[in-house]
Structure formats: C-alpha cells, structure tokens
Amino acid sequence: MLNYEEELKKFKPCLDVDEVEDAIYSRDLTDVIDILKEMMKNDRPEQENETEAEKEE
C-alpha cells in the first residue's frame, strides 16, 4: 500500500513547469482590454476633430 506522507516527502516539482511559469509571468501579454484601449485611443483624435468642427459652425 502507498504511504502518501513518504511519497510527498520524495516529491520534487518539475523544473520545466517552473521555467514555463517564469516565462509566462515575465511577458507582458496583450489581452482584449489592451486591444480595445488601443482602438479607442486611435479613434479619439478623429472624434476630437469632429467636435472642434462642430464648435466652429
């Protein structure tokens, strides 16, 4: 029968998993929110120009 406490003492985490975790956390990944913010930032100058034109009329 397995002695779980003995097995847990022998346990060593896989180094590959730790390396992958570090690589993932060290990257600045783009998500949907970042994409939407960029799209809105690109649209704002056009909207500002439209409102300035309306003010001049």
N, CA, C and O atoms as CSV, one atom per row, in Angstrom:
chain,resi,resn,atom,element,x,y,z
A,1,MET,N,N,0.840,-1.180,0.000
A,1,MET,CA,C,0.000,0.000,0.000
A,1,MET,C,C,0.891,1.252,0.000
A,1,MET,O,O,1.997,1.240,0.540
A,2,LEU,N,N,0.399,2.300,-0.600
A,2,LEU,CA,C,1.174,3.542,-0.690
A,2,LEU,C,C,1.136,4.314,0.616
A,2,LEU,O,O,0.095,4.438,1.262
A,3,ASN,N,N,2.289,4.826,0.982
A,3,ASN,CA,C,2.370,5.721,2.126
A,3,ASN,C,C,2.478,7.135,1.561
A,3,ASN,O,O,3.545,7.551,1.109
A,4,TYR,N,N,1.370,7.867,1.590
A,4,TYR,CA,C,1.304,9.174,0.945
A,4,TYR,C,C,2.266,10.182,1.564
A,4,TYR,O,O,2.819,11.029,0.863
A,5,GLU,N,N,2.459,10.094,2.849
A,5,GLU,CA,C,3.381,11.025,3.503
A,5,GLU,C,C,4.808,10.811,3.022
A,5,GLU,O,O,5.543,11.777,2.814
A,6,GLU,N,N,5.204,9.567,2.845
A,6,GLU,CA,C,6.542,9.261,2.325
A,6,GLU,C,C,6.682,9.750,0.878
A,6,GLU,O,O,7.708,10.311,0.492
A,7,GLU,N,N,5.637,9.525,0.098
A,7,GLU,CA,C,5.661,9.956,-1.298
A,7,GLU,C,C,5.733,11.473,-1.402
A,7,GLU,O,O,6.438,11.997,-2.264
A,8,LEU,N,N,5.021,12.181,-0.545
A,8,LEU,CA,C,5.068,13.645,-0.558
A,8,LEU,C,C,6.443,14.167,-0.175
A,8,LEU,O,O,6.878,15.197,-0.689
A,9,LYS,N,N,7.119,13.482,0.705
A,9,LYS,CA,C,8.482,13.881,1.090
A,9,LYS,C,C,9.437,13.739,-0.089
A,9,LYS,O,O,10.376,14.523,-0.227
A,10,LYS,N,N,9.201,12.742,-0.939
A,10,LYS,CA,C,10.065,12.498,-2.102
A,10,LYS,C,C,9.758,13.447,-3.265
A,10,LYS,O,O,10.560,13.595,-4.187
A,11,PHE,N,N,8.594,14.082,-3.208
A,11,PHE,CA,C,8.135,14.905,-4.331
A,11,PHE,C,C,9.071,16.078,-4.606
A,11,PHE,O,O,9.461,16.812,-3.698
A,12,LYS,N,N,9.419,16.233,-5.883
A,12,LYS,CA,C,10.195,17.384,-6.335
A,12,LYS,C,C,9.475,17.938,-7.568
A,12,LYS,O,O,9.223,17.199,-8.520
A,13,PRO,N,N,9.148,19.218,-7.558
A,13,PRO,CA,C,8.434,19.773,-8.718
A,13,PRO,C,C,9.300,19.714,-9.976
A,13,PRO,O,O,10.526,19.808,-9.917
A,14,CYS,N,N,8.654,19.563,-11.065
A,14,CYS,CA,C,9.336,19.509,-12.355
A,14,CYS,C,C,9.918,20.882,-12.666
A,14,CYS,O,O,9.206,21.883,-12.589
A,15,LEU,N,N,11.181,20.943,-13.010
A,15,LEU,CA,C,11.822,22.217,-13.317
A,15,LEU,C,C,11.222,22.854,-14.563
A,15,LEU,O,O,11.155,24.079,-14.665
A,16,ASP,N,N,10.792,22.039,-15.500
A,16,ASP,CA,C,10.204,22.580,-16.725
A,16,ASP,C,C,8.979,23.434,-16.420
A,16,ASP,O,O,8.788,24.489,-17.025
A,17,VAL,N,N,8.162,22.987,-15.499
A,17,VAL,CA,C,6.957,23.737,-15.139
A,17,VAL,C,C,7.344,25.076,-14.529
A,17,VAL,O,O,6.740,26.098,-14.853
A,18,ASP,N,N,8.339,25.085,-13.656
A,18,ASP,CA,C,8.780,26.337,-13.052
A,18,ASP,C,C,9.331,27.295,-14.097
A,18,ASP,O,O,9.076,28.497,-14.032
A,19,GLU,N,N,10.085,26.774,-15.059
A,19,GLU,CA,C,10.642,27.622,-16.106
A,19,GLU,C,C,9.540,28.219,-16.979
A,19,GLU,O,O,9.604,29.390,-17.351
A,20,VAL,N,N,8.545,27.422,-17.299
A,20,VAL,CA,C,7.424,27.899,-18.115
A,20,VAL,C,C,6.658,28.970,-17.351
A,20,VAL,O,O,6.278,29.993,-17.921
A,21,GLU,N,N,6.435,28.739,-16.082
A,21,GLU,CA,C,5.714,29.716,-15.262
A,21,GLU,C,C,6.450,31.053,-15.247
A,21,GLU,O,O,5.823,32.102,-15.390
A,22,ASP,N,N,7.764,31.029,-15.076
A,22,ASP,CA,C,8.552,32.260,-15.084
A,22,ASP,C,C,8.461,32.965,-16.434
A,22,ASP,O,O,8.356,34.190,-16.494
A,23,ALA,N,N,8.499,32.196,-17.505
A,23,ALA,CA,C,8.420,32.788,-18.841
A,23,ALA,C,C,7.073,33.446,-19.071
A,23,ALA,O,O,6.996,34.517,-19.673
A,24,ILE,N,N,6.017,32.813,-18.598
A,24,ILE,CA,C,4.671,33.365,-18.791
A,24,ILE,C,C,4.496,34.641,-17.986
A,24,ILE,O,O,3.989,35.635,-18.505
A,25,TYR,N,N,4.906,34.626,-16.740
A,25,TYR,CA,C,4.713,35.801,-15.884
A,25,TYR,C,C,5.625,36.954,-16.268
A,25,TYR,O,O,5.301,38.111,-16.001
A,26,SER,N,N,6.763,36.659,-16.893
A,26,SER,CA,C,7.684,37.737,-17.244
A,26,SER,C,C,7.265,38.464,-18.521
A,26,SER,O,O,7.757,39.560,-18.789
A,27,ARG,N,N,6.381,37.885,-19.299
A,27,ARG,CA,C,5.928,38.519,-20.534
A,27,ARG,C,C,4.772,39.459,-20.269
A,27,ARG,O,O,3.945,39.230,-19.386
A,28,ASP,N,N,4.734,40.508,-21.042
A,28,ASP,CA,C,3.599,41.428,-20.984
A,28,ASP,C,C,2.659,41.030,-22.115
A,28,ASP,O,O,2.798,41.499,-23.245
A,29,LEU,N,N,1.718,40.177,-21.808
A,29,LEU,CA,C,0.821,39.648,-22.827
A,29,LEU,C,C,-0.310,40.633,-23.101
A,29,LEU,O,O,-0.842,41.262,-22.187
A,30,THR,N,N,-0.659,40.751,-24.360
A,30,THR,CA,C,-1.756,41.623,-24.769
A,30,THR,C,C,-3.063,40.850,-24.615
A,30,THR,O,O,-3.180,39.711,-25.067
A,31,ASP,N,N,-4.031,41.474,-23.980
A,31,ASP,CA,C,-5.338,40.854,-23.873
A,31,ASP,C,C,-6.377,41.717,-24.573
A,31,ASP,O,O,-6.039,42.745,-25.160
A,32,VAL,N,N,-7.610,41.314,-24.516
A,32,VAL,CA,C,-8.682,42.002,-25.230
A,32,VAL,C,C,-8.819,43.442,-24.747
A,32,VAL,O,O,-9.057,44.344,-25.550
A,33,ILE,N,N,-8.671,43.662,-23.456
A,33,ILE,CA,C,-8.791,45.018,-22.914
A,33,ILE,C,C,-7.724,45.929,-23.503
A,33,ILE,O,O,-8.010,47.073,-23.857
A,34,ASP,N,N,-6.480,45.423,-23.612
A,34,ASP,CA,C,-5.412,46.230,-24.203
A,34,ASP,C,C,-5.729,46.590,-25.657
A,34,ASP,O,O,-5.465,47.709,-26.098
A,35,ILE,N,N,-6.287,45.647,-26.383
A,35,ILE,CA,C,-6.634,45.889,-27.790
A,35,ILE,C,C,-7.735,46.947,-27.887
A,35,ILE,O,O,-7.665,47.851,-28.720
A,36,LEU,N,N,-8.750,46.826,-27.029
A,36,LEU,CA,C,-9.843,47.808,-27.042
A,36,LEU,C,C,-9.344,49.199,-26.667
A,36,LEU,O,O,-9.759,50.188,-27.271
A,37,LYS,N,N,-8.461,49.283,-25.679
A,37,LYS,CA,C,-7.904,50.580,-25.293
A,37,LYS,C,C,-7.144,51.202,-26.461
A,37,LYS,O,O,-7.259,52.402,-26.710
A,38,GLU,N,N,-6.379,50.401,-27.167
A,38,GLU,CA,C,-5.617,50.903,-28.316
A,38,GLU,C,C,-6.561,51.380,-29.414
A,38,GLU,O,O,-6.324,52.417,-30.034
A,39,MET,N,N,-7.627,50.627,-29.651
A,39,MET,CA,C,-8.590,51.029,-30.673
A,39,MET,C,C,-9.262,52.334,-30.296
A,39,MET,O,O,-9.455,53.199,-31.150
A,40,MET,N,N,-9.621,52.490,-29.032
A,40,MET,CA,C,-10.283,53.717,-28.583
A,40,MET,C,C,-9.315,54.898,-28.652
A,40,MET,O,O,-9.712,56.010,-28.999
A,41,LYS,N,N,-8.064,54.657,-28.326
A,41,LYS,CA,C,-7.069,55.720,-28.386
A,41,LYS,C,C,-6.883,56.194,-29.831
A,41,LYS,O,O,-6.688,57.383,-30.084
A,42,ASN,N,N,-6.945,55.258,-30.765
A,42,ASN,CA,C,-6.801,55.613,-32.178
A,42,ASN,C,C,-8.027,56.353,-32.697
A,42,ASN,O,O,-7.903,57.166,-33.613
A,43,ASP,N,N,-9.208,56.096,-32.137
A,43,ASP,CA,C,-10.440,56.748,-32.585
A,43,ASP,C,C,-10.608,58.141,-31.996
A,43,ASP,O,O,-11.281,58.971,-32.608
A,44,ARG,N,N,-10.044,58.428,-30.870
A,44,ARG,CA,C,-10.261,59.706,-30.184
A,44,ARG,C,C,-9.826,60.926,-30.988
A,44,ARG,O,O,-10.570,61.906,-31.015
A,45,PRO,N,N,-8.670,60.927,-31.642
A,45,PRO,CA,C,-8.311,62.136,-32.409
A,45,PRO,C,C,-9.346,62.480,-33.478
A,45,PRO,O,O,-9.608,63.658,-33.724
A,46,GLU,N,N,-9.933,61.472,-34.112
A,46,GLU,CA,C,-10.954,61.734,-35.119
A,46,GLU,C,C,-12.191,62.353,-34.466
A,46,GLU,O,O,-12.786,63.273,-35.028
A,47,GLN,N,N,-12.577,61.872,-33.314
A,47,GLN,CA,C,-13.737,62.400,-32.615
A,47,GLN,C,C,-13.482,63.824,-32.153
A,47,GLN,O,O,-14.386,64.658,-32.213
A,48,GLU,N,N,-12.280,64.122,-31.695
A,48,GLU,CA,C,-11.947,65.477,-31.258
A,48,GLU,C,C,-12.004,66.445,-32.428
A,48,GLU,O,O,-12.464,67.577,-32.279
A,49,ASN,N,N,-11.540,66.006,-33.588
A,49,ASN,CA,C,-11.596,66.857,-34.778
A,49,ASN,C,C,-13.043,67.144,-35.173
A,49,ASN,O,O,-13.365,68.255,-35.595
A,50,GLU,N,N,-13.909,66.152,-35.036
A,50,GLU,CA,C,-15.311,66.340,-35.380
A,50,GLU,C,C,-15.967,67.338,-34.432
A,50,GLU,O,O,-16.734,68.190,-34.880
A,51,THR,N,N,-15.689,67.254,-33.155
A,51,THR,CA,C,-16.310,68.178,-32.207
A,51,THR,C,C,-15.774,69.586,-32.378
A,51,THR,O,O,-16.522,70.545,-32.187
A,52,GLU,N,N,-14.508,69.746,-32.730
A,52,GLU,CA,C,-13.960,71.068,-32.981
A,52,GLU,C,C,-14.612,71.701,-34.212
A,52,GLU,O,O,-14.873,72.904,-34.230
A,53,ALA,N,N,-14.874,70.890,-35.235
A,53,ALA,CA,C,-15.529,71.384,-36.437
A,53,ALA,C,C,-16.956,71.822,-36.120
A,53,ALA,O,O,-17.435,72.825,-36.649
A,54,GLU,N,N,-17.631,71.072,-35.260
A,54,GLU,CA,C,-18.983,71.444,-34.870
A,54,GLU,C,C,-18.995,72.751,-34.089
A,54,GLU,O,O,-19.923,73.545,-34.240
A,55,LYS,N,N,-18.002,72.987,-33.273
A,55,LYS,CA,C,-17.912,74.218,-32.481
A,55,LYS,C,C,-17.704,75.433,-33.379
A,55,LYS,O,O,-18.224,76.513,-33.099
A,56,GLU,N,N,-16.946,75.256,-34.454
A,56,GLU,CA,C,-16.655,76.358,-35.364
A,56,GLU,C,C,-17.895,76.763,-36.150
A,56,GLU,O,O,-18.008,77.917,-36.563
A,57,GLU,N,N,-18.817,75.848,-36.363
A,57,GLU,CA,C,-20.019,76.154,-37.146
A,57,GLU,C,C,-20.923,76.981,-36.345
A,57,GLU,O,O,-21.998,77.353,-36.815
